[in-house]
Amino acid sequence: MSGANKDACQMIKYIYSSLLLVFSISLIMGLIFTQQTRLSHDAHQAVAFIVLLIAITWLTMVEGGQGALVGLGPVDPELYKESHPTTFKCTSIIYKGDNLDRYLLGRQFMVILIVFVVELSGASHGGEDGVSLWGLPNWVINVFVVSGVAMILFTCMVGQLNSEIVGCHYMLDYLNNWFALITIWVAMAIEFSGILHITYLVQQTVGKLAGRPIESNEPPRTLLKNIFFYGRCLMSFTLLCFAFAVTFSAILQGKTTVWESVPPAASIIIFFVLMCVIGVLEGSQIAYFAVVKMTGSQRGEAILGRFAKLTCKILFKNHNHNLAAFLVGRQLCVVSCMFFIARITAVKIEPGEENIFGVADWVQKIFDTGLLGALIVAVIASVSWRLIASAFPLQFVRSPICYVFLRLCLFLEMTGLLHGAWVIAGIIVKLTRVNRDEVYIGTPEERAKLQLEYRDKAGAKIGAMVPSVDVGEEPPVQSWDEEEMDDIVGVECALERNDEECALPDQNVNE
């Protein structure tokens, strides 16, 4: 495809994606103010609107803040200490000891919980008479409202992707505010609470299975600290078991917000299938990021098999734009799965029905928020798979299942459904007048010449939840031209021979 045709195609995607987003937002607002979402029905339209606004705004900071914090890892903080004091506070906290891992753990739970709250506030709850809005045809209601497509597009483009685009390229300005600092404190507080500490046992287990100890930037824990640490691990395990008990009890009794046509047994099966899908996508992201950082000889030693070869051909093609495209499509898949899981696991007690396990009403209200479902997804479907993939990335690369989902994610990105996120990001940059980081601290090459570049503190390592890769300041352009096969000659060479001359071309997903 010629350059002019590609530009025209991109413009079409920008336009129709933006129109779909505007239409989706209109539907969501209509549902809220006609009391057809769960929160607007149970509380008030204004409450649902305010909660949705707060949740989606916070989600932007959680998503964009991660990219900014990780991106600033190799940068000497003294370069921006005076110009961006709040950013300096943020990175000083995150890069002290093992706080980066703590932040990523707490932040992962925040993302899942916020998505559940967004679903609670803006998604249709069905009701006794079904869903109707402005006399729209049933097929429109079914496609956009009942299926959740409107909420998925809204969450991906407004709450996640646009902030990742801005946060990865305007890191210093993005973090230079109290909102970013408070978000870090909340993520750290969630980790400190211990509700997710069961994942540390998973981390230790995968480290032992991989034959390599977990790396730490802190001294060994004292006896009292060990008691406190493993006490929270036990509490986390107990809480996870309780979450499963409440969720399964609600599903089997038909006391969830899942569609009435779905029987309990099918709900449980779908629940586990969707968690496995999220797990595969989370693990694949970590595995692909780890493989990008490998040398040609390292890949040659371990990447064997047809699907591993096919996966590498796709990922490292077109200057890694295909890898960035995978991340975009993956985002759409993961959010879709989370919305369906939220629908399956959110507890809903009708008037006159007994509470789950006969608990007090205030406890039942906690169950109704979806907090327990978010905990299950965070531990079982997200963090655990990330930790496993960090220890065994090549097993994911070799997997035919991961290859199928790679193809699916690339197809979803190619449709342009999320291109509106780049439109939003461009508007935000114009309105806020933020500057690229090079304006303040120079380019990485300039800093390297002055020996101001730190080592990468957020790189892939055993038992680490390596964060997302930058999706690019412009939508990635996938390429499948056979003449571009030269771009991956290093992969071919590494698969056939095990020597250093098979080094791959520069693997920079930001090009």
VEXDRENBA-634733 format. One record per residue (C-alpha): residue number from 1; residue in one letter; chain; x, y, z. Coordinates in Angstrom, 1 decimal. Each point is the difference from the previous one (the first is absolute). Layout:
N
SITE   resi   resn   chain       px       py       pz
SITE    NUM      a       A        X        Y        Z
...
end
This chain:
511
SITE   resi   resn   chain       px       py       pz
SITE      1      m       A      0.0      0.0      0.0
SITE      2      s       A      1.4      3.4     -1.0
SITE      3      g       A      0.6      2.8      2.5
SITE      4      a       A     -3.0      2.0     -1.2
SITE      5      n       A     -2.3     -3.0      0.3
SITE      6      k       A      1.3     -0.7      3.5
SITE      7      d       A     -0.7      3.5      1.1
SITE      8      a       A     -3.5     -0.1     -1.5
SITE      9      c       A     -0.7     -3.3      1.8
SITE     10      q       A      1.3      1.4      3.3
SITE     11      m       A     -2.2      3.1     -0.4
SITE     12      i       A     -3.1     -2.2     -0.6
SITE     13      k       A      0.8     -1.9      3.1
SITE     14      y       A      0.4      3.2      2.0
SITE     15      i       A     -3.4      1.2     -1.1
SITE     16      y       A     -2.1     -3.1      0.4
SITE     17      s       A      1.6     -0.9      3.3
SITE     18      s       A     -0.6      3.5      1.4
SITE     19      l       A     -3.6     -0.1     -1.2
SITE     20      l       A     -0.5     -3.4      1.6
SITE     21      l       A      1.4      1.4      3.2
SITE     22      v       A     -2.3      3.0      0.0
SITE     23      f       A     -3.0     -2.3     -0.7
SITE     24      s       A      1.1     -2.3      2.8
SITE     25      i       A      0.3      2.8      2.5
SITE     26      s       A     -3.4      1.3     -1.0
SITE     27      l       A     -1.5     -3.5      0.7
SITE     28      i       A      1.7     -0.3      3.3
SITE     29      m       A     -1.3      3.4      1.1
SITE     30      g       A     -3.4     -0.9     -1.2
SITE     31      l       A      0.0     -3.2      2.0
SITE     32      i       A      1.1      1.8      3.2
SITE     33      f       A     -2.6      2.8     -0.2
SITE     34      t       A     -2.8     -2.5     -0.8
SITE     35      q       A      1.1     -2.1      3.1
SITE     36      q       A      0.9     -3.0     -2.1
SITE     37      t       A      3.4     -0.6      1.5
SITE     38      r       A      0.3     -1.8      3.3
SITE     39      l       A      1.4      2.9      2.1
SITE     40      s       A     -2.4      2.6     -1.5
SITE     41      h       A     -2.9     -2.4      0.7
SITE     42      d       A      1.0     -0.9      3.6
SITE     43      a       A      1.3      3.5      1.0
SITE     44      h       A     -0.6      3.0     -2.3
SITE     45      q       A      0.9      1.2     -3.5
SITE     46      a       A      2.3      2.7      1.3
SITE     47      v       A      1.8     -2.5      2.3
SITE     48      a       A      0.6     -2.3     -3.0
SITE     49      f       A      1.2      2.8     -2.2
SITE     50      i       A      2.5      1.4      2.7
SITE     51      v       A      1.3     -3.5      0.8
SITE     52      l       A      0.5     -0.7     -3.6
SITE     53      l       A      1.8      3.3     -0.6
SITE     54      i       A      2.3     -0.5      3.0
SITE     55      a       A      0.7     -3.6     -0.9
SITE     56      i       A      0.9      0.6     -3.6
SITE     57      t       A      2.1      3.0      0.9
SITE     58      w       A      1.9     -2.0      2.6
SITE     59      l       A      0.5     -2.8     -2.5
SITE     60      t       A      1.8      2.4     -2.4
SITE     61      m       A      2.5      0.9      2.7
SITE     62      v       A      0.5     -3.6      1.1
SITE     63      e       A      0.7     -1.1     -3.6
SITE     64      g       A      2.0      3.0     -1.2
SITE     65      g       A      1.9      0.4      3.3
SITE     66      q       A      1.4     -3.6     -0.4
SITE     67      g       A      1.5      0.8     -3.4
SITE     68      a       A      1.5      3.3      1.2
SITE     69      l       A      1.5     -1.5      3.2
SITE     70      v       A      1.5     -3.0     -1.8
SITE     71      g       A      1.3      2.2     -2.8
SITE     72      l       A      1.8      2.2      2.4
SITE     73      g       A      1.9     -2.9      1.6
SITE     74      p       A      3.2      0.5     -2.0
SITE     75      v       A      0.0      3.8      0.4
SITE     76      d       A      2.1      1.7      2.7
SITE     77      p       A     -2.6      1.7      2.2
SITE     78      e       A      2.3      2.9      0.7
SITE     79      l       A     -0.7      1.1     -3.6
SITE     80      y       A     -3.6      0.9      0.8
SITE     81      k       A      0.2      0.6      3.8
SITE     82      e       A     -0.4      3.7     -0.4
SITE     83      s       A     -2.3      0.3     -3.0
SITE     84      h       A     -2.4     -2.8      1.0
SITE     85      p       A      0.0     -0.3      3.9
SITE     86      t       A     -3.1     -2.2      0.2
SITE     87      t       A      1.3     -2.3     -2.7
SITE     88      f       A      3.2     -0.3      2.0
SITE     89      k       A     -2.0     -0.9      3.2
SITE     90      c       A     -1.9     -2.7     -2.0
SITE     91      t       A      3.2     -1.7     -1.4
SITE     92      s       A      1.8      0.4      3.3
SITE     93      i       A     -2.7     -2.2      1.6
SITE     94      i       A     -0.3     -2.5     -2.8
SITE     95      y       A      3.7     -0.6     -0.5
SITE     96      k       A      0.8     -0.5      3.7
SITE     97      g       A      0.6     -3.7      0.9
SITE     98      d       A     -2.6     -2.3     -1.5
SITE     99      n       A     -2.7      2.7     -0.1
SITE    100      l       A     -0.4     -0.3     -3.8
SITE    101      d       A     -1.2     -3.6      0.4
SITE    102      r       A     -2.3      1.1      2.8
SITE    103      y       A     -1.4      2.8     -2.0
SITE    104      l       A     -0.6     -2.3     -3.1
SITE    105      l       A     -1.8     -2.5      2.2
SITE    106      g       A     -2.3      2.5      1.7
SITE    107      r       A     -0.5      1.8     -3.3
SITE    108      q       A     -1.1     -3.2     -1.8
SITE    109      f       A     -2.8     -0.5      2.6
SITE    110      m       A     -1.0      3.6     -0.4
SITE    111      v       A     -0.4     -0.4     -3.8
SITE    112      i       A     -2.3     -3.1      0.4
SITE    113      l       A     -2.0      1.5      2.9
SITE    114      i       A     -0.5      3.3     -1.9
SITE    115      v       A     -1.2     -1.9     -3.2
SITE    116      f       A     -2.5     -1.8      2.2
SITE    117      v       A     -1.2      3.3      1.5
SITE    118      v       A     -0.3      1.5     -3.5
SITE    119      e       A     -2.2     -3.0     -1.0
SITE    120      l       A     -2.1      0.4      3.1
SITE    121      s       A     -0.6      3.7     -0.8
SITE    122      g       A     -0.4      0.0     -3.8
SITE    123      a       A     -1.0     -3.4     -1.2
SITE    124      s       A     -3.6     -1.0     -0.5
SITE    125      h       A     -1.4     -2.3      2.7
SITE    126      g       A     -2.8     -1.2     -2.2
SITE    127      g       A     -2.9      0.3      2.4
SITE    128      e       A     -3.4     -1.8     -0.2
SITE    129      d       A     -1.0      1.7     -3.2
SITE    130      g       A      3.3     -0.3     -1.8
SITE    131      v       A      1.9      3.0     -1.5
SITE    132      s       A     -1.5      2.7     -2.1
SITE    133      l       A      1.3      3.4     -0.8
SITE    134      w       A     -1.3      2.8     -2.3
SITE    135      g       A     -1.9     -2.4     -2.2
SITE    136      l       A      3.2     -1.5     -1.4
SITE    137      p       A     -0.3     -3.3     -1.9
SITE    138      n       A      0.5     -3.1      1.9
SITE    139      w       A      3.1     -1.0     -2.0
SITE    140      v       A      1.7      3.3      1.0
SITE    141      i       A     -0.9     -0.6      3.7
SITE    142      n       A      1.2     -3.6     -0.2
SITE    143      v       A      3.3      0.8     -1.7
SITE    144      f       A      1.1      3.1      2.0
SITE    145      v       A     -1.9     -0.3      3.3
SITE    146      v       A     -0.9     -3.5      0.9
SITE    147      s       A      3.4     -1.4     -1.2
SITE    148      g       A      1.9      2.7      1.7
SITE    149      v       A      1.8      1.3     -3.1
SITE    150      a       A     -0.8      3.6      0.9
SITE    151      m       A      1.5     -0.3      3.4
SITE    152      i       A      3.1     -1.9     -1.3
SITE    153      l       A      0.8      2.7     -2.6
SITE    154      f       A     -0.6      2.7      2.5
SITE    155      t       A      2.3     -1.6      2.6
SITE    156      c       A      2.8     -0.9     -2.4
SITE    157      m       A      0.2      3.4     -1.8
SITE    158      v       A     -0.9      2.5      2.7
SITE    159      g       A      1.3     -1.8      3.1
SITE    160      q       A      3.0     -1.9     -1.2
SITE    161      l       A      1.6      0.3     -3.4
SITE    162      n       A      0.1      3.8     -0.4
SITE    163      s       A      1.6      0.4      3.4
SITE    164      e       A      2.6     -2.6     -0.8
SITE    165      i       A      0.8      1.9     -3.3
SITE    166      v       A      0.5      3.3      1.9
SITE    167      g       A      1.6     -1.5      3.1
SITE    168      c       A      2.8     -1.8     -2.0
SITE    169      h       A      1.1      3.1     -2.0
SITE    170      y       A     -0.7      2.9      2.5
SITE    171      m       A      1.1     -1.8      3.1
SITE    172      l       A      1.4      2.9      2.0
SITE    173      d       A     -3.0      2.3     -0.5
SITE    174      y       A     -2.5     -3.0      0.4
SITE    175      l       A      1.3     -0.8      3.5
SITE    176      n       A      0.6      3.6      1.2
SITE    177      n       A     -3.3      0.2      2.0
SITE    178      w       A     -1.5     -1.1      3.3
SITE    179      f       A     -2.4     -2.3     -1.7
SITE    180      a       A      2.8     -2.2     -1.2
SITE    181      l       A      1.7      0.0      3.4
SITE    182      i       A     -3.3     -0.9      1.8
SITE    183      t       A     -0.6     -2.8     -2.5
SITE    184      i       A      3.5     -1.4      0.9
SITE    185      w       A     -0.8      0.2      3.7
SITE    186      v       A     -3.3     -1.9     -0.5
SITE    187      a       A      1.6     -2.7     -2.0
SITE    188      m       A      2.7     -0.4      2.6
SITE    189      a       A     -2.7     -0.1      2.8
SITE    190      i       A     -1.8     -2.8     -1.9
SITE    191      e       A      3.2     -2.0     -0.1
SITE    192      f       A      0.7      0.7      3.6
SITE    193      s       A     -3.4     -1.2      1.1
SITE    194      g       A      1.0     -3.5     -0.9
SITE    195      i       A     -3.1     -1.0     -2.0
SITE    196      l       A      2.2     -0.9     -3.0
SITE    197      h       A      2.9     -1.5      2.0
SITE    198      i       A     -0.9     -3.5     -1.2
SITE    199      t       A      1.7      1.0     -3.3
SITE    200      y       A      3.3      0.3      1.8
SITE    201      l       A     -0.2     -3.7      0.7
SITE    202      v       A     -0.6     -0.6     -3.7
SITE    203      q       A      3.0      2.2     -0.7
SITE    204      q       A      2.2     -2.1      2.3
SITE    205      t       A     -1.3     -3.2     -1.5
SITE    206      v       A      0.7      1.0     -3.6
SITE    207      g       A      3.5      1.2      1.0
SITE    208      k       A      0.8     -3.4      1.5
SITE    209      l       A     -1.5     -1.8     -3.1
SITE    210      a       A      2.2      2.1     -2.2
SITE    211      g       A      3.0     -0.8      2.1
SITE    212      r       A      0.8      3.7      0.7
SITE    213      p       A     -0.6      1.9      3.2
SITE    214      i       A     -2.3      3.1      0.0
SITE    215      e       A      2.1      3.1     -0.2
SITE    216      s       A     -0.5      2.7      2.6
SITE    217      n       A      1.3      3.5      0.6
SITE    218      e       A     -0.6     -0.2      3.7
SITE    219      p       A      1.9     -1.8      2.9
SITE    220      p       A     -1.4     -3.3      1.3
SITE    221      r       A     -3.1      0.3      2.2
SITE    222      t       A      0.3     -0.3      3.8
SITE    223      l       A     -1.9     -2.5      2.0
SITE    224      l       A     -2.8      2.4      0.8
SITE    225      k       A     -0.2      1.2     -3.6
SITE    226      n       A     -0.3     -3.6     -1.1
SITE    227      i       A     -2.8     -0.7      2.4
SITE    228      f       A     -1.8      3.1     -1.2
SITE    229      f       A      0.7     -1.0     -3.7
SITE    230      y       A     -1.2     -3.6      0.2
SITE    231      g       A     -2.9      1.0      2.2
SITE    232      r       A     -1.3      2.2     -2.8
SITE    233      c       A      0.7     -2.9     -2.4
SITE    234      l       A     -2.3     -2.2      2.1
SITE    235      m       A     -2.6      2.7      0.2
SITE    236      s       A      0.1      0.5     -3.8
SITE    237      f       A     -0.4     -3.8     -0.6
SITE    238      t       A     -3.0     -0.1      2.4
SITE    239      l       A     -1.6      3.0     -1.6
SITE    240      l       A      0.5     -1.5     -3.5
SITE    241      c       A     -1.7     -3.2      1.1
SITE    242      f       A     -2.9      2.0      1.6
SITE    243      a       A     -0.3      2.0     -3.3
SITE    244      f       A     -0.4     -3.2     -2.0
SITE    245      a       A     -2.5     -1.4      2.5
SITE    246      v       A     -2.2      3.2     -0.1
SITE    247      t       A      0.3      0.2     -3.8
SITE    248      f       A     -0.9     -3.7     -0.7
SITE    249      s       A     -2.8      0.1      2.6
SITE    250      a       A     -1.5      3.1     -1.7
SITE    251      i       A      0.3     -1.5     -3.5
SITE    252      l       A     -1.6     -3.3      1.0
SITE    253      q       A     -2.8      1.8      1.7
SITE    254      g       A     -0.6      2.2     -3.0
SITE    255      k       A      0.8      3.2      2.0
SITE    256      t       A      2.4      1.7     -2.5
SITE    257      t       A     -0.5      2.5     -2.7
SITE    258      v       A      0.7     -2.5     -2.8
SITE    259      w       A     -2.6     -0.3     -2.7
SITE    260      e       A     -3.0     -2.2      1.0
SITE    261      s       A      0.4     -2.2     -3.0
SITE    262      v       A      3.4     -1.2      1.2
SITE    263      p       A     -0.3     -3.0      2.5
SITE    264      p       A      2.2     -0.2      3.1
SITE    265      a       A      2.2     -2.8     -1.3
SITE    266      a       A      0.6      1.9     -3.3
SITE    267      s       A      0.8      3.1      2.0
SITE    268      i       A      2.7     -1.8      2.0
SITE    269      i       A      1.5     -1.5     -3.2
SITE    270      i       A      0.0      3.4     -1.7
SITE    271      f       A      1.5      1.6      3.1
SITE    272      f       A      3.0     -2.4     -0.1
SITE    273      v       A      0.5      0.2     -3.7
SITE    274      l       A      0.0      3.8      0.0
SITE    275      m       A      2.5      0.0      2.8
SITE    276      c       A      2.3     -2.3     -2.0
SITE    277      v       A     -0.4      2.3     -3.0
SITE    278      i       A      1.1      2.9      2.1
SITE    279      g       A      2.8     -2.0      1.5
SITE    280      v       A      1.3     -1.0     -3.5
SITE    281      l       A     -0.1      3.6     -1.2
SITE    282      e       A      1.7      1.3      3.2
SITE    283      g       A      2.7     -2.7     -0.2
SITE    284      s       A      0.5      0.5     -3.7
SITE    285      q       A      0.6      3.7      0.5
SITE    286      i       A      2.7     -0.7      2.6
SITE    287      a       A      1.6     -2.8     -2.1
SITE    288      y       A      0.2      2.1     -3.2
SITE    289      f       A      1.5      2.9      1.9
SITE    290      a       A      2.6     -2.4      1.5
SITE    291      v       A      0.8     -1.5     -3.4
SITE    292      v       A      0.5      3.4     -1.5
SITE    293      k       A      2.8      0.6      2.5
SITE    294      m       A      1.8     -3.3     -0.9
SITE    295      t       A      3.0     -0.1     -2.3
SITE    296      g       A     -0.1     -2.1     -3.1
SITE    297      s       A      2.0     -2.8      1.6
SITE    298      q       A     -2.3     -0.2      3.0
SITE    299      r       A     -2.9     -0.4     -2.3
SITE    300      g       A      1.9     -2.6     -2.1
SITE    301      e       A      0.6     -2.1      3.1
SITE    302      a       A     -3.6     -0.2      1.0
SITE    303      i       A     -2.5      1.0     -2.7
SITE    304      l       A     -0.8     -3.3     -1.7
SITE    305      g       A     -3.1     -1.1     -1.7
SITE    306      r       A     -2.3      1.3     -2.7
SITE    307      f       A     -2.2      2.3      2.1
SITE    308      a       A      3.0      1.6      1.7
SITE    309      k       A      1.5      0.8     -3.4
SITE    310      l       A     -3.3      1.4     -1.4
SITE    311      t       A     -0.5      2.1      3.1
SITE    312      c       A      3.5      1.5     -0.3
SITE    313      k       A     -0.5      0.7     -3.6
SITE    314      i       A     -3.2      2.0      0.7
SITE    315      l       A      1.2      1.8      3.1
SITE    316      f       A      3.3      1.3     -1.3
SITE    317      k       A     -1.3      0.9     -3.4
SITE    318      n       A     -0.4      3.6     -1.2
SITE    319      h       A      2.3      1.6      2.7
SITE    320      n       A     -2.1     -1.6      2.8
SITE    321      h       A     -3.2      1.8     -1.0
SITE    322      n       A     -1.7     -3.3      0.0
SITE    323      l       A      1.0     -0.4      3.7
SITE    324      a       A     -1.6      3.3      0.7
SITE    325      a       A     -3.0     -1.0     -2.0
SITE    326      f       A     -0.4     -3.1      2.1
SITE    327      l       A      0.0      2.1      3.2
SITE    328      v       A     -2.9      2.1     -1.3
SITE    329      g       A     -2.0     -3.1     -1.0
SITE    330      r       A      0.8     -1.7      3.2
SITE    331      q       A     -1.4      3.0      1.9
SITE    332      l       A     -3.3     -0.4     -1.7
SITE    333      c       A     -0.1     -3.8      0.7
SITE    334      v       A      0.9      0.4      3.7
SITE    335      v       A     -2.6      2.7      0.7
SITE    336      s       A     -2.7     -2.0     -1.8
SITE    337      c       A      0.8     -3.0      2.1
SITE    338      m       A      0.0      2.1      3.2
SITE    339      f       A     -3.5      1.5     -0.8
SITE    340      f       A     -1.4     -3.5     -0.5
SITE    341      i       A      1.6     -1.3      3.2
SITE    342      a       A     -1.4      3.0      1.9
SITE    343      r       A     -3.5     -0.9     -1.4
SITE    344      i       A      0.4     -3.6      1.2
SITE    345      t       A      1.5      0.7      3.4
SITE    346      a       A     -1.8      3.2      1.2
SITE    347      v       A     -2.4     -1.1      2.7
SITE    348      k       A     -3.6      1.3     -0.2
SITE    349      i       A     -2.5     -0.7      2.7
SITE    350      e       A     -3.6      0.7     -0.9
SITE    351      p       A     -2.4      1.5      2.6
SITE    352      g       A     -1.1     -2.6      2.5
SITE    353      e       A      2.8     -2.5     -0.9
SITE    354      e       A      2.4     -1.2      2.7
SITE    355      n       A      3.6      1.3      0.0
SITE    356      i       A      2.8     -2.2     -1.1
SITE    357      f       A      0.9     -2.2      3.1
SITE    358      g       A     -2.4      2.1      2.0
SITE    359      v       A      2.4      2.8      0.5
SITE    360      a       A     -1.0      3.5      1.2
SITE    361      d       A     -1.3      2.4     -2.6
SITE    362      w       A      3.1      2.2      0.2
SITE    363      v       A      2.2     -3.0     -0.8
SITE    364      q       A     -2.3     -0.9     -2.9
SITE    365      k       A      0.4      3.5     -1.4
SITE    366      i       A      3.8     -0.7     -0.1
SITE    367      f       A     -0.7     -3.2     -1.9
SITE    368      d       A     -2.3      1.9     -2.4
SITE    369      t       A      2.9      2.3     -1.1
SITE    370      g       A      1.8     -2.8     -1.8
SITE    371      l       A      3.0      0.4      2.3
SITE    372      l       A      0.3     -3.8      0.5
SITE    373      g       A     -0.2     -0.6     -3.7
SITE    374      a       A      2.7      2.6     -0.6
SITE    375      l       A      2.2     -1.8      2.6
SITE    376      i       A     -0.4     -3.3     -1.8
SITE    377      v       A      0.9      1.4     -3.4
SITE    378      a       A      3.0      1.9      1.3
SITE    379      v       A      1.5     -3.0      1.7
SITE    380      i       A     -1.0     -2.9     -2.2
SITE    381      a       A     -0.4      1.5     -3.4
SITE    382      s       A      2.5      2.9      0.0
SITE    383      v       A      2.9      0.1      2.4
SITE    384      s       A      0.7     -3.7      0.3
SITE    385      w       A      0.2     -0.4     -3.8
SITE    386      r       A      2.3      3.0     -0.3
SITE    387      l       A      2.3     -1.5      2.6
SITE    388      i       A      0.0     -3.4     -1.7
SITE    389      a       A      0.8      1.6     -3.4
SITE    390      s       A      2.9      2.0      1.5
SITE    391      a       A      1.6     -3.3      1.1
SITE    392      f       A     -0.9     -2.1     -3.1
SITE    393      p       A     -0.5      2.5     -2.9
SITE    394      l       A      1.0     -2.4     -2.7
SITE    395      q       A     -2.7     -2.5      0.9
SITE    396      f       A     -2.5      2.7     -0.9
SITE    397      v       A      1.8      0.8     -3.2
SITE    398      r       A     -0.1     -3.7     -1.1
SITE    399      s       A     -3.7     -0.4      0.9
SITE    400      p       A     -2.5     -0.3     -2.9
SITE    401      i       A     -2.7      1.5      2.2
SITE    402      c       A      2.0      3.1      0.5
SITE    403      y       A      0.6      0.2     -3.7
SITE    404      v       A     -3.7     -0.2     -0.7
SITE    405      f       A     -0.6      2.9      2.4
SITE    406      l       A      2.9      1.9     -1.6
SITE    407      r       A     -1.8     -0.2     -3.3
SITE    408      l       A     -3.3      0.9      1.5
SITE    409      c       A      1.4      3.1      1.7
SITE    410      l       A      1.7      1.2     -3.2
SITE    411      f       A     -3.3     -0.4     -1.8
SITE    412      l       A     -1.8      2.0      2.6
SITE    413      e       A      2.5      2.8     -0.2
SITE    414      m       A     -0.1      0.0     -3.8
SITE    415      t       A     -3.7      0.7      0.1
SITE    416      g       A      0.7      3.4      1.4
SITE    417      l       A     -2.6     -0.2      2.7
SITE    418      l       A      2.3      1.7      2.5
SITE    419      h       A      1.5      2.7     -2.2
SITE    420      g       A     -2.1      2.6      1.7
SITE    421      a       A      2.4     -0.3      2.9
SITE    422      w       A      2.7      1.7     -2.0
SITE    423      v       A     -2.5      2.8     -0.9
SITE    424      i       A     -0.7      0.5      3.7
SITE    425      a       A      3.7      0.0      0.9
SITE    426      g       A      0.7      2.6     -2.7
SITE    427      i       A     -2.8      2.2      1.4
SITE    428      i       A      1.3     -0.4      3.6
SITE    429      v       A      3.6      0.9     -1.1
SITE    430      k       A     -1.3      3.1     -1.8
SITE    431      l       A     -2.2      1.2      2.9
SITE    432      t       A      2.5     -0.7      2.8
SITE    433      r       A      3.0      1.3     -2.0
SITE    434      v       A      2.3     -2.7      1.5
SITE    435      n       A      3.5     -0.3     -1.4
SITE    436      r       A      1.8     -3.1     -1.0
SITE    437      d       A      2.6     -1.2      2.4
SITE    438      e       A      2.9      0.8     -2.4
SITE    439      v       A     -0.8      3.7      0.6
SITE    440      y       A      1.0     -0.3      3.6
SITE    441      i       A      2.6     -2.8      0.2
SITE    442      g       A      1.2     -0.6     -3.6
SITE    443      t       A     -0.2     -3.2     -2.0
SITE    444      p       A      1.3     -3.3      1.4
SITE    445      e       A      3.0      0.3     -2.4
SITE    446      e       A      0.8      3.5      1.3
SITE    447      r       A     -0.2     -1.2      3.6
SITE    448      a       A      2.2     -3.1     -0.9
SITE    449      k       A      2.7      2.3     -1.4
SITE    450      l       A      0.0      1.9      3.3
SITE    451      q       A      0.0     -3.3      2.0
SITE    452      l       A     -3.3      0.9      1.6
SITE    453      e       A     -1.9     -3.1     -1.0
SITE    454      y       A     -0.9     -2.3      2.8
SITE    455      r       A     -0.3     -3.8     -0.4
SITE    456      d       A     -3.5     -1.2     -0.8
SITE    457      k       A     -1.6     -0.5      3.4
SITE    458      a       A     -3.2     -1.4     -1.5
SITE    459      g       A      1.4     -2.7     -2.2
SITE    460      a       A     -1.2     -3.6     -0.2
SITE    461      k       A      1.1     -2.3      2.7
SITE    462      i       A     -1.1     -3.2      1.7
SITE    463      g       A     -3.1      0.6      2.1
SITE    464      a       A     -0.6      3.6     -1.2
SITE    465      m       A     -3.2      1.4     -1.4
SITE    466      v       A      1.5      1.7     -3.0
SITE    467      p       A     -2.3      2.8     -1.0
SITE    468      s       A     -1.5      0.7     -3.4
SITE    469      v       A      2.1      1.1     -2.9
SITE    470      d       A     -0.7      3.4     -1.6
SITE    471      v       A     -2.6     -0.2     -2.7
SITE    472      g       A      1.4      3.0     -1.9
SITE    473      e       A     -0.9      3.6     -0.4
SITE    474      e       A     -1.8     -0.9     -3.2
SITE    475      p       A     -2.0     -3.1     -0.8
SITE    476      p       A      2.3     -2.9     -0.9
SITE    477      v       A     -0.1     -0.9     -3.6
SITE    478      q       A      0.0     -3.8     -0.5
SITE    479      s       A      2.0     -1.4     -2.9
SITE    480      w       A     -0.1     -3.4     -1.7
SITE    481      d       A      1.9      0.6     -3.2
SITE    482      e       A      2.3     -2.8     -0.9
SITE    483      e       A      2.7      2.3     -1.2
SITE    484      e       A      0.4      1.3      3.6
SITE    485      m       A      1.1     -3.5      1.1
SITE    486      d       A      3.5      1.4      0.2
SITE    487      d       A     -1.0      1.8      3.2
SITE    488      i       A     -0.1     -3.3      1.8
SITE    489      v       A      3.1     -1.6     -1.5
SITE    490      g       A      1.5     -0.1      3.5
SITE    491      v       A     -2.9     -2.2      1.2
SITE    492      e       A      0.4     -2.4     -2.9
SITE    493      c       A      3.7     -0.2      0.7
SITE    494      a       A     -0.4     -0.4      3.7
SITE    495      l       A     -2.4     -2.8     -0.5
SITE    496      e       A      2.4     -1.9     -2.3
SITE    497      r       A      3.3      0.8      1.6
SITE    498      n       A      1.2      0.8      3.5
SITE    499      d       A      2.5      2.8     -0.3
SITE    500      e       A      0.3      3.6      0.7
SITE    501      e       A      0.1      1.1     -3.6
SITE    502      c       A     -3.7     -0.7     -0.1
SITE    503      a       A     -0.8      3.2      2.0
SITE    504      l       A     -3.3      1.5     -0.9
SITE    505      p       A     -0.6      3.5     -1.3
SITE    506      d       A     -0.7      2.7      2.6
SITE    507      q       A     -3.1     -1.0      1.9
SITE    508      n       A     -1.6      3.4      0.8
SITE    509      v       A     -3.8     -0.2      0.1
SITE    510      n       A     -0.3      3.8      0.1
SITE    511      e       A      1.3      0.6     -3.5
end
